[in-house]
């Protein structure tokens, strides 16, 4: 029984770590998307002039 609890705690910790990594990746994708959008706007503006 104790071994099962230990494995459950370990899996929970792994899940928490995976969730944190996923959140960080989603945040990075959002930042990159914003940067790409800003670059596209600058490109569009430069082509108008």
HELIX and SHEET records of a PDB file:
HELIX    1   1 UNK A    2  UNK A   48  1                                  47    
END                                                                             
